[in-house]
């Protein structure tokens, strides 16, 4: 059985990626914070995947 990825997850990932690329252009990589990405992507910071 094929398991499809939820469309909401795909949109969230796309929003995070877009926010990250925009912020790199504006602030540079070293100046970006996780909160900056969450704010730009209009998501709650808890939505971002945790690093293991």
C-alpha positions in Angstrom: 0.0 0.0 0.0 1.3 3.4 -1.0 1.3 6.0 1.8 0.8 9.5 0.5 2.2 12.6 2.3 -0.5 14.9 3.7 -0.8 18.0 1.6 -0.6 20.2 4.7 2.8 18.8 5.5 4.0 19.5 1.9 2.7 23.1 2.1 4.4 23.6 5.5 7.7 22.3 4.3 7.5 24.5 1.2 6.7 27.6 3.3 9.7 26.9 5.6 12.0 26.5 2.7 10.8 29.7 1.0 11.1 31.6 4.2 14.7 30.3 4.7 15.8 31.3 1.2 14.3 34.7 1.5 16.0 35.4 4.8 19.3 34.3 3.4 19.0 36.9 0.7 18.0 39.6 3.3 20.1 38.8 6.3 22.7 36.3 5.4 23.0 32.8 6.7 24.8 33.5 10.0 22.2 36.1 11.1 19.1 33.9 10.7 17.4 32.4 13.7 14.8 29.6 13.9 12.3 32.2 15.2 13.0 34.3 12.1 12.1 31.4 9.9 9.0 30.5 11.9 7.8 34.1 11.8 8.4 34.5 8.1 6.7 31.1 7.3 3.8 32.1 9.6 4.0 28.9 11.6 4.4 28.2 15.3 8.0 27.4 16.2 6.9 24.1 17.6 5.9 23.0 14.1 9.5 23.0 13.0 11.1 19.6 13.0 13.5 18.9 15.9 17.1 17.9 15.1 18.3 14.6 16.6 
